[in-house]
């Protein structure tokens, strides 16, 4: 997956005269903060150079994860056509770009972001390129959501990992109260990210939400540690991306986990592939999360006819039904 052409061009313009050495150092510091899941009260992207490092190295992967999550949401609710978006912890507008790509008819968006440097970059990237009316609000996800209007689609991508764990239940409750239709949460595809999604899932189901994706059911998750649920999306690296990360491979795999929950009852959902398929001569093994609540591997062979053909085409994260 690649960034939309207009977004890619906007990023290239913002980074045109930035020294690669400075980007490398800023990217290293940013990566260390994300990997450590630091919650020391400092903004990961509080400084302009950190924002530029994010645009060069993390934006493509984050966009890919968000866009893939929206694809799964759209697949589960083909009738969903949000006119309004509320994005909490909006960063440089990643969710805005992905949402307008999925639903060009989006009319308005409110983007809440604490970092002034990030808001400035996001506004610059979106200006003249995004048709929806976008309002950027300075605010902390945990304390500055009062007075904000509800939206049909509410989102929080790569936000929960920056919040002190004790504050998460209150944040999830607030996000759900702001949700007129559907809430989408995206987290890093780590065991810790999965646990945060599981906690949000339990809380939202308890509040009356209906799970749309990735789960094809609303019973407790059948996976147990050290196993965990996550997905991956391959991301193309630009030349600058490779230079900053000192990487030779022209792509990387972004691992992520997400949750789409709605106020509308969920339609019947088919099984979902929750691990990379294992192929062979005339056969394929898929690890499936089933609508009944179970999970496990299933062998498909040519004897299964059309089902085998569908299984052979299925990729990690796809539905099968």
PAZAPA-4460 file (N, C-alpha, C; in steps of 0.05 Angstrom, whole numbers, plus 32768, in hexadecimal, padded with zeros to 4 digits):
% residues 321
    n_x    n_y    n_z   ca_x   ca_y   ca_z    c_x    c_y    c_z   seq   type   mol
   8011   7FE8   8000   8000   8000   8000   8012   8019   8000     1      X     A
   8008   802E   7FF2   8017   8047   7FF1   8005   805E   7FFA     2      X     A
   8011   8074   8001   8001   808C   8008   7FF3   8096   7FEF     3      X     A
   7FDB   80A2   7FF2   7FCE   80B0   7FDB   7FE2   80C4   7FCF     4      X     A
   7FE0   80C7   7FB5   7FF3   80D7   7FA6   7FF5   80F4   7FB1     5      X     A
   7FDE   8100   7FB7   7FDF   811C   7FC1   7FEC   811D   7FDC     6      X     A
   7FE7   8109   7FED   7FF4   8109   8008   8012   8105   8005     7      X     A
   801A   80F2   7FF3   8036   80ED   7FEF   8044   8106   7FE5     8      X     A
   8038   8114   7FD2   8043   812D   7FC8   8046   8143   7FDD     9      X     A
   8031   8144   7FEE   8032   8158   8004   8048   8152   8018    10      X     A
   804C   8138   801F   8061   8131   8031   807D   8137   8024    11      X     A
   8080   8130   800B   8099   8135   7FFD   80A0   8153   7FFE    12      X     A
   808B   8164   7FFB   808F   8181   7FFB   8098   818B   8016    13      X     A
   808C   8180   802B   8093   8188   8046   80AF   817F   804E    14      X     A
   80B8   8169   8042   80D2   815E   804A   80E9   8165   8036    15      X     A
   80E2   8175   8022   80F5   8179   800C   8110   8183   8014    16      X     A
   8111   8196   8027   812B   81A2   802E   8135   819A   804A    17      X     A
   812A   8184   8055   8132   817B   806F   814A   8169   806C    18      X     A
   8160   816E   807B   8178   815D   8079   8171   8140   8082    19      X     A
   817B   812D   8073   8176   8111   8079   8181   8109   8095    20      X     A
   8198   8114   809B   81A5   810D   80B5   8193   8116   80CC    21      X     A
   8187   812D   80CA   8175   8136   80DF   815C   8125   80E1    22      X     A
   8152   811C   80CA   813A   810B   80CA   8141   80F0   80D7    23      X     A
   8159   80E5   80D1   8161   80CC   80DC   8161   80CD   80FB    24      X     A
   816D   80E2   8106   816E   80E4   8123   8153   80E7   812F    25      X     A
   8142   80F8   8123   8127   80FC   812D   8117   80E3   812B    26      X     A
   811A   80D4   8115   810C   80BB   8111   8114   80A6   8126    27      X     A
   812E   80A5   812C   8138   8092   8140   812B   8098   815C    28      X     A
   812B   80B2   8163   811F   80B9   817D   8101   80B3   817E    29      X     A
   80F4   80B9   8168   80D7   80B4   8166   80D1   8096   8169    30      X     A
   80E0   8086   815B   80DD   8069   815B   80E1   805E   8177    31      X     A
   80F5   8068   8185   80FB   805F   81A0   80E4   8065   81B3    32      X     A
   80D8   807C   81B0   80C1   8084   81C1   80A9   8072   81BC    33      X     A
   80A4   806C   81A2   808D   805B   819B   8091   803F   81A5    34      X     A
   80A9   8034   81A0   80AF   8019   81A8   80AC   8015   81C7    35      X     A
   80B5   8029   81D5   80B5   8028   81F3   8099   802E   81FE    36      X     A
   8087   8038   81EC   806C   8040   81F5   806E   8053   820D    37      X     A
   807F   8067   8209   8084   807B   821F   806B   808C   8223    38      X     A
   8064   808F   823D   804E   80A0   8245   8058   80B3   825A    39      X     A
   806B   80C4   8252   8078   80D6   8265   806D   80F2   8265    40      X     A
   8057   80F5   8257   804B   8110   8255   8055   8121   823E    41      X     A
   8069   8117   8230   8074   8126   8219   8067   811C   8200    42      X     A
   8062   812E   81ED   8056   8126   81D4   806C   8119   81C2    43      X     A
   8064   8102   81B6   8077   80F4   81A5   807F   8106   818E    44      X     A
   806C   8116   8184   8071   8128   816D   806D   8145   8176    45      X     A
   807A   814D   818A   8077   8168   8194   8088   817D   8185    46      X     A
   809D   8173   8178   80AF   8185   816A   80AC   8181   814B    47      X     A
   80B2   8196   813D   80AF   8196   8120   80BF   8180   8112    48      X     A
   80D8   817C   811C   80E9   8167   810F   80DE   814B   8114    49      X     A
   80D2   8147   812C   80C6   812D   8132   80AE   8127   811F    50      X     A
   809F   813D   8119   8089   813A   8107   8093   8132   80EB    51      X     A
   80A8   813F   80E2   80B3   8139   80C8   80BE   811D   80C7    52      X     A
   80CA   8114   80DC   80D4   80F8   80DD   80BC   80E5   80DC    53      X     A
   80A6   80EC   80E9   808E   80DB   80E8   8084   80DA   80CB    54      X     A
   8083   80F1   80BE   8079   80F1   80A2   808A   80E0   8090    55      X     A
   80A4   80E0   8095   80B6   80D1   8084   80B6   80B3   8089    56      X     A
   80B1   80AB   80A2   80B5   808F   80A9   809C   8080   80B3    57      X     A
   808A   808E   80C1   8074   8081   80CD   8059   8085   80BF    58      X     A
   8056   809C   80B2   803C   80A2   80A6   8033   808C   8092    59      X     A
   8045   8083   8080   803B   806E   806D   8031   8055   807A    60      X     A
   803E   804C   808F   8036   8034   809D   801C   8038   80AC    61      X     A
   801A   804F   80BA   8002   8055   80C9   7FEA   8058   80B6    62      X     A
   7FEE   8065   80A0   7FD9   8068   808C   7FD0   804D   8082    63      X     A
   7FE3   803B   807D   7FDC   8020   8073   7FCB   8011   8087    64      X     A
   7FD2   8012   80A1   7FC3   8005   80B5   7FA7   8010   80B8    65      X     A
   7FA5   802B   80B8   7F8B   8038   80BA   7F79   8032   80A2    66      X     A
   7F85   8033   808A   7F75   802E   8072   7F6C   8011   8071    67      X     A
   7F7C   7FFE   8079   7F74   7FE2   807A   7F5D   7FDE   808F    68      X     A
   7F5F   7FEC   80A5   7F4A   7FEA   80B9   7F2F   7FF5   80AF    69      X     A
   7F31   800B   80A0   7F18   8016   8094   7F0D   8004   807E    70      X     A
   7F1E   7FF6   8070   7F15   7FE2   805C   7F05   7FCC   806A    71      X     A
   7F0F   7FC3   8080   7F01   7FAE   808F   7EE6   7FB8   809A    72      X     A
   7EE6   7FD1   80A3   7ECD   7FDD   80AD   7EB9   7FDF   8096    73      X     A
   7EC2   7FE9   807F   7EB0   7FEC   8068   7EA6   7FD1   805F    74      X     A
   7EB6   7FBC   8061   7EAE   7FA1   8059   7E98   7F96   806C    75      X     A
   7E9B   7F9D   8086   7E87   7F94   8099   7E6D   7FA4   8098    76      X     A
   7E6F   7FBD   8090   7E57   7FCE   808E   7E57   7FDC   8073    77      X     A
   7E4F   7FCE   805E   7E4F   7FDA   8043   7E3D   7FF2   8041    78      X     A
   7E29   7FF4   8053   7E16   800B   8052   7E21   8024   8060    79      X     A
   7E37   8022   806E   7E42   8038   807E   7E4F   804C   806C    80      X     A
   7E45   8065   806C   7E50   807B   805D   7E52   8093   806F    81      X     A
   7E67   8095   807F   7E69   80AB   8092   7E6B   80C6   8085    82      X     A
   7E5B   80D9   808F   7E5D   80F5   8085   7E6F   8105   8098    83      X     A
   7E74   80FB   80B0   7E83   810A   80C4   7E98   80F8   80D1    84      X     A
   7EAF   8103   80D7   7EC5   80F5   80E4   7ECF   8105   80FC    85      X     A
   7ED3   80F8   8112   7EE1   8103   8129   7EF9   80F2   812F    86      X     A
   7F11   80FD   812B   7F2A   80ED   812F   7F39   80F8   8147    87      X     A
   7F3D   80E7   815B   7F4A   80EF   8173   7F68   80E7   8172    88      X     A
   7F7A   80FA   8178   7F96   80F4   8175   7F9D   80F2   8157    89      X     A
   7F94   8106   8148   7F93   8105   812B   7FAE   8105   811D    90      X     A
   7FC4   810C   812C   7FDE   810D   811E   7FDC   8121   8107    91      X     A
   7FE9   811A   80F1   7FE9   812C   80DA   7FD1   8128   80C7    92      X     A
   7FBC   811B   80D2   7FA4   8117   80C2   7FA3   80FC   80B3    93      X     A
   7FB1   80E8   80BD   7FB2   80CE   80B0   7F96   80C2   80AC    94      X     A
   7F86   80C3   80C1   7F6B   80B8   80BF   7F5A   80C8   80AC    95      X     A
   7F5D   80E2   80AB   7F4E   80F2   8099   7F53   80EA   807C    96      X     A
   7F6C   80E7   8075   7F74   80DF   805A   7F69   80C3   8053    97      X     A
   7F6B   80B0   8066   7F61   8095   8061   7F43   8094   805F    98      X     A
   7F35   80A4   806F   7F18   80A4   806F   7F0D   80B0   8055    99      X     A
   7F19   80C6   804C   7F10   80D2   8033   7F17   80C0   801B   100      X     A
   7F2B   80B0   801E   7F32   809C   8009   7F1C   8086   8008   101      X     A
   7F14   807E   8020   7EFF   8069   8022   7EE3   8074   801B   102      X     A
   7EDE   808C   8025   7EC3   8098   8021   7EC7   80B5   8017   103      X     A
   7ECA   80B9   7FFD   7ECF   80D5   7FF3   7EB8   80E8   7FFA   104      X     A
   7EA1   80DD   8001   7E8A   80EF   8007   7E8B   80FA   8023   105      X     A
   7EA0   80F4   8033   7EA3   8100   804E   7EA0   811E   804C   106      X     A
   7E8F   8129   805D   7E89   8146   805C   7E9A   8157   8070   107      X     A
   7E9D   814C   8088   7EAB   815D   809C   7EBB   814B   80AE   108      X     A
   7ED0   8157   80BA   7EE1   8148   80CC   7EEB   815B   80E2   109      X     A
   7EEC   8150   80FA   7EF8   815E   8110   7F10   814E   8119   110      X     A
   7F27   815A   811A   7F40   814C   8121   7F4C   8158   813A   111      X     A
   7F4E   8148   814F   7F58   8150   8169   7F75   8147   816B   112      X     A
   7F87   815A   816F   7FA4   8154   8170   7FB1   8168   8183   113      X     A
   7FC1   815D   8196   7FCE   816E   81AA   7FE6   817D   81A0   114      X     A
   7FF5   8172   818D   800E   817E   8184   8008   8194   816F   115      X     A
   8011   81AC   8175   800E   81C2   8161   801E   81BD   8148   116      X     A
   8036   81B1   814B   8046   81AB   8133   8039   8196   8121   117      X     A
   802B   8183   812D   801D   816E   811D   8005   817B   810F   118      X     A
   7FF6   818B   811E   7FDF   8198   8112   7FE7   81A9   80FA   119      X     A
   7FFD   81B8   80FD   8006   81C9   80E7   800D   81B8   80CF   120      X     A
   801A   81A2   80D2   8021   8190   80BC   8007   8184   80B0   121      X     A
   7FF5   817C   80C1   7FDC   8170   80B7   7FCC   8183   80A7   122      X     A
   7FC9   819C   80B1   7FBA   81B0   80A2   7FC7   81B6   8087   123      X     A
   7FE2   81B8   8087   7FF0   81BD   806E   7FEB   81A7   8059   124      X     A
   7FEC   818E   8062   7FE9   8177   8050   7FCC   8176   8045   125      X     A
   7FB8   817D   8056   7F9C   817A   804D   7F92   8192   803D   126      X     A
   7F9F   81A9   8040   7F95   81C1   8033   7F94   81BE   8015   127      X     A
   7F7D   81C2   8009   7F7A   81C0   7FEC   7F79   81A4   7FE1   128      X     A
   7F7C   818F   7FF3   7F7D   8173   7FEA   7F65   8163   7FF5   129      X     A
   7F5A   816B   800B   7F44   815D   8018   7F2A   816D   8014   130      X     A
   7F16   8161   8009   7EFD   816F   8003   7EEC   8174   801C   131      X     A
   7EED   8162   802F   7EDD   8165   8048   7EE7   817D   8058   132      X     A
   7ED4   818A   8066   7EDB   81A0   8077   7EE9   8195   8090   133      X     A
   7F01   819D   8095   7F11   8192   80AB   7F17   81A7   80BF   134      X     A
   7F10   81A2   80D8   7F15   81B4   80EE   7F29   81A7   8101   135      X     A
   7F40   81B4   8105   7F55   81AA   8117   7F52   81B7   8132   136      X     A
   7F52   81A6   8147   7F4E   81AF   8162   7F66   81A7   8173   137      X     A
   7F71   81BA   8182   7F87   81B4   8195   7F7B   81A7   81AD   138      X     A
   7F84   818E   81B3   7F78   8181   81CA   7F85   8167   81D1   139      X     A
   7F85   8160   81EA   7F8F   8147   81F5   7F78   8133   81F5   140      X     A
   7F7D   811B   81EC   7F68   8106   81EA   7F5B   8100   8204   141      X     A
   7F6A   8103   821A   7F5F   80FB   8234   7F51   8111   8243   142      X     A
   7F55   812A   823B   7F49   813F   824C   7F3A   8155   823C   143      X     A
   7F3C   8154   8222   7F31   816B   8212   7F1B   8163   81FE   144      X     A
   7F0B   8150   8205   7EF6   8147   81F3   7EDA   8152   81F9   145      X     A
   7ED8   8160   820F   7EBE   816C   8217   7EB6   8181   8202   146      X     A
   7E9C   8182   81FB   7E93   8196   81E9   7E95   818F   81CC   147      X     A
   7EA2   8178   81C6   7EA5   8170   81AA   7E8B   8161   81A1   148      X     A
   7E82   8166   8189   7E6A   815A   817F   7E6F   813D   8176   149      X     A
   7E5A   812D   8176   7E5C   8112   816D   7E61   8111   814F   150      X     A
   7E6B   80FA   8146   7E70   80F6   8129   7E67   80D9   8122   151      X     A
   7E61   80D5   8109   7E59   80BA   8100   7E70   80A6   8102   152      X     A
   7E88   80B0   80FC   7EA0   809F   80FF   7EB3   80AD   8113   153      X     A
   7EB9   809F   8128   7ECD   80A9   813C   7EE5   8096   813B   154      X     A
   7EFD   80A1   813C   7F14   8091   8139   7F2A   809A   814D   155      X     A
   7F3B   8086   8154   7F53   808B   8164   7F67   8076   815A   156      X     A
   7F7B   8080   814B   7F8F   806E   813F   7FAA   8072   814C   157      X     A
   7FB6   805D   8157   7FD0   805E   8164   7FD0   8073   817A   158      X     A
   7FBA   8073   8189   7FB7   8087   819F   7FB8   8079   81BA   159      X     A
   7FAA   8062   81BD   7FA8   8056   81D7   7FC4   804F   81E3   160      X     A
   7FD7   8049   81D1   7FF2   8041   81DB   8000   8059   81E7   161      X     A
   7FF6   8071   81E3   8003   8089   81EF   7FF5   8092   8208   162      X     A
   7FDF   8084   8210   7FCF   808C   8227   7FD6   807B   8240   163      X     A
   7FD7   8088   8257   7FDC   8079   8270   7FC5   8065   8273   164      X     A
   7FCB   804B   8278   7FB7   8036   8279   7F9F   803D   828A   165      X     A
   7FA3   804A   82A1   7F8D   8050   82B3   7F79   8063   82A6   166      X     A
   7F81   8072   8292   7F6F   8085   8285   7F60   807A   826E   167      X     A
   7F66   8061   8265   7F5A   8056   824D   7F3C   8051   824F   168      X     A
   7F32   8045   8265   7F15   8041   8267   7F05   805B   8264   169      X     A
   7F0E   8071   8270   7F00   808A   826E   7F01   8094   8251   170      X     A
   7F18   8091   8244   7F1B   809A   8228   7F08   808A   8216   171      X     A
   7F08   806F   8219   7EF6   805E   8209   7ED9   8066   820C   172      X     A
   7ED2   806B   8225   7EB6   8074   822B   7EB0   808E   821D   173      X     A
   7EC2   80A0   821E   7EBE   80BA   8211   7EBC   80B7   81F3   174      X     A
   7ECD   80A7   81E7   7ECD   80A3   81CA   7EB2   8097   81C2   175      X     A
   7EA8   8084   81D2   7E8F   8077   81CB   7E77   808B   81CD   176      X     A
   7E78   809C   81E1   7E62   80B0   81E3   7E63   80C4   81CC   177      X     A
   7E7A   80C8   81C0   7E7C   80DA   81A9   7E75   80CC   818E   178      X     A
   7E71   80B2   818F   7E6D   80A3   8177   7E4F   80A1   8171   179      X     A
   7E47   80AD   815A   7E2B   80AC   8151   7E25   8092   8143   180      X     A
   7E3A   8086   8137   7E36   806C   8129   7E4C   8058   812F   181      X     A
   7E64   805E   8125   7E79   804A   8127   7E93   8056   8132   182      X     A
   7EA1   8046   8142   7EBA   804D   814F   7ED0   803A   8144   183      X     A
   7EE6   8046   813B   7EFD   8036   8131   7F15   803C   8142   184      X     A
   7F22   8027   814D   7F3A   802A   815D   7F50   8019   814F   185      X     A
   7F67   8025   814B   7F7E   8017   813E   7F96   8019   8151   186      X     A
   7FA3   8002   8155   7FBA   8001   8167   7FD1   7FF2   815A   187      X     A
   7FEA   7FF5   8164   8000   7FE5   815A   7FFA   7FC7   815D   188      X     A
   8003   7FB7   814B   7FFD   7F9A   814C   8010   7F8B   815E   189      X     A
   8012   7F94   8176   8023   7F87   818B   8011   7F79   819F   190      X     A
   801C   7F67   81AF   800B   7F5B   81C4   7FFE   7F70   81D6   191      X     A
   800D   7F85   81DD   8002   7F9A   81ED   7FEC   7FA9   81DF   192      X     A
   7FF0   7FAE   81C5   7FDB   7FBC   81B6   7FC2   7FAB   81B4   193      X     A
   7FC5   7F91   81B1   7FAE   7F7E   81B1   7F9F   7F7F   81CC   194      X     A
   7FAE   7F80   81E2   7FA1   7F80   81FC   7F91   7F9A   8200   195      X     A
   7F9B   7FB0   81F5   7F8C   7FC9   81F7   7F72   7FC8   81E7   196      X     A
   7F74   7FBB   81CF   7F5C   7FB8   81BF   7F48   7FA5   81CD   197      X     A
   7F52   7F90   81D9   7F40   7F7D   81E7   7F32   7F8C   81FE   198      X     A
   7F40   7F9D   820D   7F33   7FAB   8223   7F1E   7FBE   8218   199      X     A
   7F25   7FCC   8202   7F11   7FDE   81F6   7EF9   7FCF   81EC   200      X     A
   7EFE   7FB8   81E0   7EE9   7FA7   81D5   7ED5   7F9E   81EC   201      X     A
   7EE0   7F95   8202   7ECF   7F8D   8218   7EBF   7FA4   8222   202      X     A
   7ECB   7FBB   8225   7EBE   7FD3   8230   7EA7   7FDC   821C   203      X     A
   7EAD   7FDC   8203   7E99   7FE5   81EF   7E82   7FD2   81ED   204      X     A
   7E87   7FB8   81ED   7E72   7FA4   81ED   7E60   7FA8   8205   205      X     A
   7E6D   7FAD   821C   7E5E   7FB1   8235   7E4C   7FCA   8233   206      X     A
   7E55   7FDD   8222   7E45   7FF6   821F   7E30   7FF4   8209   207      X     A
   7E2E   7FDC   81FD   7E19   7FD8   81E9   7E23   7FD9   81CC   208      X     A
   7E3D   7FDB   81C8   7E48   7FDD   81AD   7E47   7FC2   819F   209      X     A
   7E45   7FC3   8184   7E46   7FAB   8174   7E61   7FAA   8165   210      X     A
   7E6F   7F94   8167   7E89   7F92   815A   7E85   7F8C   813C   211      X     A
   7E91   7F9C   812B   7E90   7F98   810E   7EA8   7F89   8104   212      X     A
   7EC0   7F90   810D   7ED8   7F84   8103   7EEF   7F8A   8118   213      X     A
   7F03   7F7A   8119   7F08   7F62   8107   7EF9   7F49   8110   214      X     A
   7EEF   7F4A   8129   7EE2   7F32   8134   7EC8   7F2C   8126   215      X     A
   7EC2   7F13   811F   7EA9   7F0B   8114   7E94   7F03   812A   216      X     A
   7E9A   7F0B   8142   7E89   7F04   8159   7E8D   7F18   816F   217      X     A
   7E7D   7F15   8185   7E80   7F27   819C   7E85   7F17   81B6   218      X     A
   7E8C   7EFE   81B4   7E94   7EEE   81CB   7EB1   7EF4   81D1   219      X     A
   7EBB   7EEC   81E9   7ED7   7EF2   81EF   7EEA   7EE7   81DA   220      X     A
   7F00   7EF5   81D6   7F14   7EED   81C2   7F1E   7ED1   81C8   221      X     A
   7F1F   7EBF   81B4   7F28   7EA4   81B9   7F46   7EA0   81BB   222      X     A
   7F55   7EB5   81B4   7F73   7EB3   81B4   7F7D   7EB7   81D1   223      X     A
   7F93   7EAA   81D7   7F9F   7EAD   81F1   7FBD   7EB1   81ED   224      X     A
   7FCA   7EC2   81FE   7FE7   7EC6   81FC   7FF6   7EAB   81FE   225      X     A
   800C   7EA8   81F0   801C   7EBD   81E2   8011   7EC4   81C6   226      X     A
   7FFB   7EB7   81BD   7FEF   7EBF   81A4   7FE0   7EDA   81A7   227      X     A
   7FDD   7EE8   8192   7FCE   7F01   8193   7FC3   7F08   8177   228      X     A
   7FAE   7F17   8176   7FA2   7F1E   815D   7FAE   7F38   8152   229      X     A
   7FB7   7F37   8139   7FC1   7F4F   812C   7FC2   7F49   810E   230      X     A
   7FC7   7F5E   80FE   7FC7   7F5C   80E1   7FDF   7F6B   80D7   231      X     A
   7FE3   7F6A   80BD   7FFB   7F77   80B1   7FF3   7F82   8095   232      X     A
   8000   7F98   808E   7FFC   7FA4   8074   8018   7FAC   8069   233      X     A
   801E   7FA4   8051   8038   7FAB   8045   8037   7FC7   803B   234      X     A
   804D   7FD6   8041   804E   7FF3   803B   8066   7FF8   802A   235      X     A
   8062   8007   8014   8078   800F   8003   8089   8025   8010   236      X     A
   80A3   8022   800F   80B5   8037   801A   80BE   8049   8004   237      X     A
   80BD   8063   8008   80C8   8076   7FF5   80E6   8076   7FF8   238      X     A
   80F4   8083   7FE5   8111   8086   7FE6   811A   8093   8000   239      X     A
   810C   80A9   8007   8113   80B7   8020   810E   80A6   8038   240      X     A
   80F8   8097   8038   80F2   8084   804E   810A   8071   8052   241      X     A
   8114   8065   803C   812A   8052   803E   8143   8060   8048   242      X     A
   8148   8078   803F   8160   8087   8048   815F   808C   8066   243      X     A
   8148   8096   806F   8145   809D   808B   8148   8084   809D   244      X     A
   813C   806E   8095   813D   8056   80A5   8155   8044   809F   245      X     A
   8165   804D   808C   817D   803E   8083   8175   8022   807C   246      X     A
   8160   8020   806C   8154   8006   8064   8159   8001   8046   247      X     A
   815E   7FE8   803F   8161   7FE1   8023   8148   7FD6   8017   248      X     A
   8138   7FC8   8026   811F   7FBC   801C   810B   7FD3   8016   249      X     A
   80FE   7FD2   7FFE   80EC   7FE8   7FF6   80D0   7FE6   8002   250      X     A
   80CD   7FD6   8017   80B3   7FD4   8024   80B6   7FCC   8041   251      X     A
   80A1   7FCF   8051   80A1   7FC5   806C   8084   7FBB   8072   252      X     A
   8082   7FAA   8086   8068   7FA0   808F   805F   7FAE   80A9   253      X     A
   8049   7FBC   80A8   803E   7FC9   80BF   802A   7FB6   80CD   254      X     A
   802F   7FAF   80E6   801D   7F9E   80F5   800B   7FAF   8106   255      X     A
   7FF2   7FA8   8106   7FDE   7FB8   8114   7FC7   7FA7   811E   256      X     A
   7FB7   7FB2   8130   7F9E   7FA6   8139   7F89   7FBC   813B   257      X     A
   7F70   7FB5   8136   7F5C   7FCA   8135   7F42   7FBF   8140   258      X     A
   7F2F   7FD1   8145   7F14   7FCA   814F   7F01   7FDE   8143   259      X     A
   7EEC   7FD4   8135   7ED6   7FE4   812B   7EBD   7FDC   813A   260      X     A
   7EB1   7FEF   8148   7E99   7FEA   8158   7E84   7FFE   8151   261      X     A
   7E6B   7FF4   814F   7E55   8005   8145   7E3D   8005   8158   262      X     A
   7E2D   801A   8156   7E13   801B   8163   7DFE   800B   8154   263      X     A
   7E04   8005   813A   7DF2   7FF5   812A   7DF8   7FD8   812D   264      X     A
   7DE4   7FC7   812E   7DE9   7FAA   8130   7DFB   7FA0   8119   265      X     A
   7E0D   7F8F   811F   7E20   7F85   810B   7E12   7F70   80FA   266      X     A
   7E15   7F71   80E0   7E0B   7F5B   80CF   7E1B   7F42   80D3   267      X     A
   7E12   7F2C   80C8   7E21   7F13   80CB   7E3D   7F17   80BF   268      X     A
   7E51   7F0E   80CE   7E6C   7F12   80C6   7E7A   7EF7   80C1   269      X     A
   7E87   7EF4   80AA   7E95   7EDB   80A4   7EAF   7ED8   80B5   270      X     A
   7EBB   7EC1   80B4   7ED4   7EBC   80C1   7EEA   7ECF   80B6   271      X     A
   7EFD   7ED5   80C8   7F13   7EE7   80BF   7F2E   7ED8   80C1   272      X     A
   7F3F   7EDC   80AE   7F5A   7ED0   80AE   7F6B   7EE0   80C1   273      X     A
   7F76   7ED3   80D6   7F84   7EE2   80EB   7FA2   7EDB   80EC   274      X     A
   7FAC   7ED0   80D6   7FC9   7ECA   80D5   7FD0   7EC7   80B7   275      X     A
   7FEA   7EC9   80B0   7FF2   7EC5   8094   7FEA   7EA9   808B   276      X     A
   7FDE   7EA6   8074   7FD7   7E8C   8069   7FEF   7E7A   8065   277      X     A
   7FEB   7E60   8068   8001   7E4D   8062   7FF9   7E3D   8049   278      X     A
   8007   7E42   8034   8000   7E35   801B   8010   7E1C   8016   279      X     A
   8006   7E0C   8003   8013   7DF3   7FFB   8008   7DEA   7FE0   280      X     A
   8011   7DD4   7FD6   8007   7DCA   7FBC   7FEB   7DC0   7FC0   281      X     A
   7FD8   7DCF   7FB4   7FBC   7DC6   7FB5   7FAF   7DC9   7FD0   282      X     A
   7FBB   7DDA   7FE2   7FAF   7DDD   7FFC   7FB7   7DF8   8008   283      X     A
   7FA7   7E01   801B   7FAE   7E19   802A   7FA3   7E17   8046   284      X     A
   7FB3   7E20   805A   7FAA   7E1F   8076   7FA5   7E3C   807F   285      X     A
   7F8D   7E41   8089   7F86   7E5C   8093   7F80   7E5A   80B0   286      X     A
   7F8A   7E6D   80BF   7F83   7E70   80DB   7F6B   7E84   80DB   287      X     A
   7F54   7E7A   80E5   7F3B   7E89   80E3   7F30   7E8F   80FF   288      X     A
   7F25   7EA8   8102   7F14   7EAE   8118   7EF8   7EAB   810E   289      X     A
   7EE9   7E99   811C   7ECF   7E91   8111   7EB8   7EA1   811E   290      X     A
   7EA1   7EA3   8110   7E8A   7EB1   811A   7E7F   7EA6   8135   291      X     A
   7E84   7E8C   8139   7E7B   7E80   8152   7E8C   7E86   816A   292      X     A
   7EA3   7E92   8165   7EB4   7E9A   817B   7ECE   7E8A   817E   293      X     A
   7ED2   7E76   816E   7EEA   7E66   816F   7EFF   7E70   815B   294      X     A
   7F17   7E66   815F   7F2D   7E6D   814C   7F3F   7E56   8149   295      X     A
   7F49   7E52   8131   7F5C   7E3C   812D   7F62   7E38   810F   296      X     A
   7F74   7E26   8109   7F7C   7E22   80ED   7F68   7E0F   80DF   297      X     A
   7F65   7E13   80C5   7F54   7E02   80B5   7F62   7DFD   809B   298      X     A
   7F62   7DE4   8093   7F6E   7DDC   8079   7F59   7DDC   8063   299      X     A
   7F60   7DE9   804D   7F50   7DE9   8035   7F5F   7DDB   801F   300      X     A
   7F52   7DCA   800F   7F5F   7DBD   7FF9   7F4D   7DBF   7FE0   301      X     A
   7F57   7DB5   7FCA   7F47   7DB6   7FB1   7F2C   7DA8   7FB4   302      X     A
   7F2B   7D95   7FC6   7F11   7D87   7FCA   7EFB   7D99   7FD4   303      X     A
   7F03   7DB1   7FDF   7EF0   7DC4   7FE9   7EE4   7DD6   7FD3   304      X     A
   7EED   7DD2   7FBA   7EE1   7DE1   7FA4   7EE4   7DFF   7FA6   305      X     A
   7ECD   7E0D   7FA3   7ECE   7E2A   7FA3   7ED8   7E36   7FBD   306      X     A
   7ED3   7E27   7FD3   7EDC   7E31   7FED   7EFB   7E32   7FED   307      X     A
   7F07   7E1D   7FE1   7F24   7E1D   7FDF   7F2F   7E34   7FCF   308      X     A
   7F21   7E3A   7FB9   7F29   7E51   7FA8   7F28   7E6B   7FB8   309      X     A
   7F13   7E6E   7FC8   7F11   7E86   7FD8   7F27   7E87   7FEE   310      X     A
   7F2C   7E70   7FFA   7F40   7E6E   800F   7F5C   7E74   8004   311      X     A
   7F61   7E6A   7FEC   7F7B   7E6F   7FE0   7F80   7E8C   7FDA   312      X     A
   7F6A   7E9B   7FD4   7F6D   7EB8   7FCF   7F6E   7EC9   7FE8   313      X     A
   7F65   7EBD   7FFF   7F63   7ECC   8018   7F7F   7ED3   8023   314      X     A
   7F81   7EEC   802D   7F9A   7EF5   8039   7F95   7EFB   8057   315      X     A
   7FAB   7EFF   8065   7FA9   7F06   8081   7F98   7F1F   8085   316      X     A
   7F83   7F1C   8096   7F71   7F32   809B   7F58   7F31   808B   317      X     A
   7F57   7F21   8076   7F3F   7F1F   8065   7F29   7F0F   8073   318      X     A
   7F10   7F12   8069   7EFB   7F00   8072   7EF8   7EE9   805F   319      X     A
   7EED   7ED3   8069   7EE8   7EBC   8059   7ECC   7EB2   805E   320      X     A
   7EBA   7EB6   804B   7E9F   7EAD   804F   7E8E   7EB2   8037   321      X     A
***
